[in-house]
Amino acid sequence: MVGERVAIFGSGLIGRAWAIVFAGGGCDVALYDAVAGVADRARTLVAEGLDELAAHGLVADATAAAARVRVAAGLADALDGATFVQESTPERLEAKRAVFAELDRLAGPDAILASSTSTIVASAFTADLAGRHRCLVAHPVNPPHLVPLVELVAAPWTAADTVARAKEVYEAVGQVPIVVKREIEGFILNRLQAVLLSEAFRLVEDGYVTPKDLDKTLAHGLGLRWSFMGPFETIELNAPGGIPDYCARYGPSLGRLSAAEPAIYDGEKLSQIMAQWTNALTPDQVAVRMAWRDRRLAALKAHKQSQPDD
């Protein structure tokens, strides 16, 4: 990635975190913000963030990485020679349309234009652009320099090569991109988060649990396994026969608890899941993987106990 030139449009909380990611990954970064002084302050915070990562062994040379970050004199200057643009402006549709119109007009023809939007699909703000084929959503998790997931969401007209190139760029700077197969409002992470949060609010508001105890349920329960496994691998390791065995045992009760159709845990629906869940484990492999999981949990528990609470 050394030599890649990245323009950051919007130098607030997310934009400056992206600058840490790209500069730490060896890219030259130009910071731009429409509000005077924001990019200058961001550059100082980027250097501090790189120092913090270096203290944990996550960046080899914070000084060299910080030196790759500059404050652009204007948008045209930021885009001059840029091969990758990361937009991180406020979550307003009309503003996104205006920003991407400018980016498409000023950026080089081969530059990828990626938006950090949390919920707005790219087709809503790129439809009328001549270069709409090079636009996509690249939604990070806050803060992206510490939480590496990036959701890549193409519009119907986004070129396949744009998605492939973006995926390569994010992987090269240490992120973990996933490809959302078609547009959906909120993408994947925020839709999962919305369901969990709404149920959390309901359980507290209906008097079943306090907010503090609900947080403990995640921090000291589900969240421990979910920090290194997703829900499908979690259930694969919670029954000797893997996912089908788990669904046979617990599918009916899960359907009742979530008001979901019980059929999602059985028959054709389950077969669709298993067809995409490559390399499903045999019972012997499940046992081996369970032992791996337990070692990871033990290491995580020891790490949590070694850390201060504040």
C-alpha positions in Angstrom: 0.0 0.0 0.0 3.0 2.4 0.2 2.4 5.1 -2.4 -1.4 4.9 -2.4 -2.9 8.4 -2.2 -6.0 8.8 -0.1 -8.2 11.8 0.2 -10.4 12.2 3.4 -13.4 14.4 2.9 -14.7 15.2 6.4 -12.1 15.3 9.2 -14.3 14.8 12.2 -14.4 11.8 14.5 -14.7 9.2 11.7 -12.6 11.0 9.1 -9.6 11.4 11.3 -9.9 7.8 12.5 -9.8 6.8 8.8 -6.7 8.9 8.4 -5.1 6.8 11.2 -6.0 3.6 9.4 -4.7 4.7 6.0 -1.5 6.4 7.2 -0.8 3.5 9.5 -1.2 1.2 6.5 1.4 3.1 4.5 -0.8 5.5 2.5 -0.3 9.2 1.8 -3.3 10.9 3.3 -4.8 14.4 2.5 -7.2 15.7 5.1 -10.0 18.1 4.0 -13.0 19.6 5.8 -15.4 22.3 4.7 -15.2 23.9 8.1 -12.1 26.0 8.7 -9.7 24.6 11.2 -11.2 21.2 11.6 -8.6 19.4 9.4 -5.7 21.1 11.2 -7.0 19.9 14.6 -7.7 16.5 13.1 -4.1 16.1 12.0 -2.9 16.6 15.6 -5.4 14.0 16.8 -4.3 11.6 14.1 -0.7 11.8 15.3 -1.9 11.2 18.9 -3.9 8.2 17.7 -1.0 6.7 15.8 1.2 7.1 19.0 -1.4 5.2 21.0 -1.5 2.4 18.4 2.3 2.2 18.4 2.3 1.9 22.2 0.3 -1.3 21.8 2.5 -2.6 19.0 -0.2 -1.9 16.3 1.8 0.6 14.3 5.5 0.1 13.6 6.5 3.7 13.2 4.0 6.3 14.4 6.3 9.3 13.4 6.7 8.1 9.9 2.9 7.4 9.6 2.0 10.8 10.9 4.4 12.4 8.4 2.3 10.8 5.6 -0.7 13.0 6.7 -1.2 16.5 5.4 -3.9 19.1 5.5 -5.1 20.0 2.1 -5.5 23.6 1.0 -8.9 22.8 -0.5 -10.9 20.0 -1.9 -9.2 20.2 -5.3 -5.9 20.0 -3.6 -7.0 17.0 -1.5 -8.2 15.1 -4.6 -5.1 15.9 -6.7 -3.6 12.6 -7.5 -5.8 10.7 -5.1 -6.6 7.1 -6.0 -9.0 6.5 -3.2 -11.5 8.9 -1.5 -13.2 8.3 1.8 -16.1 10.6 2.5 -17.2 11.0 6.1 -19.6 13.9 6.2 -22.9 14.3 8.2 -25.7 11.8 7.6 -27.9 13.9 5.4 -29.0 12.7 2.0 -29.0 16.0 0.1 -25.6 16.8 1.5 -24.3 13.5 0.3 -25.6 14.1 -3.2 -23.9 17.5 -3.3 -20.6 16.1 -1.9 -20.5 13.2 -4.4 -21.3 15.5 -7.3 -18.2 17.5 -6.4 -16.1 14.4 -5.8 -17.1 12.9 -9.1 -16.4 16.2 -10.9 -12.9 16.8 -9.3 -11.4 13.4 -8.6 -9.3 11.6 -11.2 -11.3 9.2 -13.4 -9.8 6.1 -11.8 -10.3 7.1 -8.1 -12.7 5.1 -6.0 -15.3 7.2 -4.2 -16.3 5.5 -0.9 -18.8 6.8 1.6 -18.7 6.2 5.4 -22.5 6.6 5.6 -24.1 4.5 8.4 -27.5 3.9 6.8 -28.0 5.6 3.4 -27.6 3.3 0.3 -25.3 4.6 -2.4 -28.0 4.5 -5.1 -29.8 7.3 -3.2 -26.9 9.8 -3.8 -25.0 8.6 -6.9 -27.8 7.9 -9.4 -27.1 11.0 -11.6 -23.3 10.9 -11.5 -21.3 10.3 -14.7 -18.8 8.2 -12.6 -21.4 6.4 -10.5 -19.7 3.1 -11.4 -16.8 3.9 -9.1 -19.0 4.8 -6.1 -19.9 2.6 -3.1 -20.6 2.6 0.6 -17.7 1.6 2.9 -19.4 1.8 6.3 -16.9 1.5 9.2 -17.5 0.8 12.9 -16.6 3.6 15.3 -13.7 3.9 15.8 -12.4 2.3 12.6 -8.8 2.4 13.6 -9.6 0.1 16.5 -12.6 -1.9 15.1 -11.6 -3.2 11.7 -14.9 -4.2 10.1 -15.9 -2.3 6.9 -19.2 -3.0 5.2 -18.9 -2.7 1.4 -22.3 -2.0 -0.2 -22.5 -1.4 -4.0 -25.2 0.4 -5.8 -26.8 -1.5 -8.7 -24.5 0.3 -11.1 -21.3 0.0 -9.1 -18.7 -1.8 -11.1 -17.6 -5.2 -9.8 -14.0 -4.0 -10.1 -14.7 -1.1 -7.9 -15.8 -3.4 -5.1 -12.9 -5.7 -5.6 -10.3 -2.9 -5.6 -11.9 -1.3 -2.5 -11.8 -4.7 -0.7 -8.1 -5.0 -1.6 -7.3 -1.5 -0.3 -9.1 -2.0 3.0 -7.5 -5.4 3.6 -4.1 -4.0 2.8 -4.4 -1.4 5.6 -5.5 -4.0 8.1 -9.3 -3.7 7.9 -11.8 -6.6 7.6 -14.2 -5.8 4.7 -17.3 -7.7 4.1 -19.4 -7.5 0.9 -23.1 -6.9 1.4 -24.6 -8.7 -1.6 -27.3 -6.1 -2.4 -28.5 -2.8 -1.0 -30.5 -2.6 2.2 -31.0 0.3 4.5 -28.7 0.2 7.5 -26.6 -2.6 5.9 -25.8 -5.5 8.2 -24.2 -4.3 11.4 -26.7 -1.6 12.2 -29.7 -3.8 11.4 -28.3 -6.4 13.9 -27.6 -3.7 16.4 -31.1 -2.2 15.9 -32.8 -5.5 16.8 -30.6 -6.0 19.9 -31.0 -2.4 21.1 -34.8 -2.5 20.6 -35.1 -5.7 22.6 -32.8 -4.3 25.3 -34.9 -1.2 25.6 -38.1 -3.3 25.8 -36.8 -5.6 28.5 -35.7 -2.6 30.6 -38.8 -0.6 30.0 -41.1 -3.6 30.8 -39.4 -4.1 34.1 -37.5 -7.4 33.5 -34.0 -6.1 34.1 -32.1 -3.0 35.0 -30.0 -1.2 32.3 -26.8 -2.0 34.3 -27.6 -5.7 34.5 -28.6 -5.9 30.8 -25.2 -4.4 29.9 -23.5 -7.1 32.0 -25.4 -9.7 30.0 -23.5 -8.6 26.9 -20.2 -7.6 28.5 -19.8 -10.7 30.5 -22.0 -13.1 28.5 -22.8 -12.9 24.8 -20.2 -10.3 24.0 -17.3 -12.6 25.1 -18.0 -15.2 22.5 -19.0 -12.7 19.9 -15.7 -10.9 20.3 -14.1 -13.6 18.2 -17.0 -15.6 16.7 -20.2 -14.7 15.0 -23.6 -16.1 15.8 -23.4 -19.0 13.3 -20.1 -20.3 14.6 -21.3 -19.7 18.1 -24.3 -22.1 17.6 -22.2 -24.5 15.6 -20.1 -25.0 18.7 -23.1 -25.2 21.1 -24.4 -28.6 19.9 -22.4 -31.8 19.2 -23.8 -32.0 15.7 -23.2 -28.4 14.7 -25.7 -25.9 13.3 -28.4 -28.4 12.2 -28.3 -30.1 15.6 -28.5 -26.8 17.4 -31.5 -25.7 15.3 -33.3 -29.1 15.9 -32.8 -28.7 19.7 -33.5 -25.0 20.1 -35.2 -23.7 16.9 -38.7 -23.9 18.3 -37.9 -22.1 21.5 -35.9 -19.4 19.6 -38.9 -18.9 17.3 -41.1 -18.3 20.3 -38.7 -15.9 22.0 -38.1 -13.8 18.9 -41.6 -14.1 17.2 -39.7 -15.4 14.2 -41.2 -18.0 11.9 -40.0 -21.4 13.2 -39.4 -22.5 9.6 -36.2 -20.3 9.4 -34.5 -23.0 11.6 -35.6 -26.0 9.6 -36.1 -27.5 6.2 -35.4 -25.4 3.1 -34.4 -22.3 5.0 -31.8 -24.1 7.0 -30.6 -25.9 3.9 -30.0 -22.5 2.3 -27.9 -21.4 5.3 -25.9 -24.7 5.3 -25.2 -24.4 1.5 -23.4 -21.1 2.2 -21.8 -22.3 5.5 -18.8 -23.9 3.8 -16.8 -26.6 5.6 -19.4 -27.5 8.2 -17.8 -29.4 11.0 -18.2 -33.0 11.8 -19.0 -34.0 15.4 -15.3 -34.8 16.0 -14.3 -31.4 14.5 -16.9 -29.6 16.7 -15.2 -31.1 19.8 -11.8 -29.9 18.7 -13.1 -26.4 17.8 -14.9 -26.2 21.2 -11.5 -26.7 22.9 -10.1 -23.9 20.8 -13.1 -21.7 21.8 -12.5 -22.4 25.4 -8.8 -21.5 25.2 -9.7 -18.2 23.5 -12.3 -17.5 26.2 -9.8 -18.3 29.0 -7.2 -15.9 27.4 -9.9 -13.2 27.1 -11.0 -13.6 30.7 -7.4 -13.3 31.8 -7.0 -10.2 29.7 -10.1 -8.5 31.1 -9.0 -9.2 34.6 -5.7 -7.6 33.9 -7.2 -4.4 32.7 -8.4 -1.5 34.9 -12.1 -0.6 34.9 -11.4 3.0 34.0 
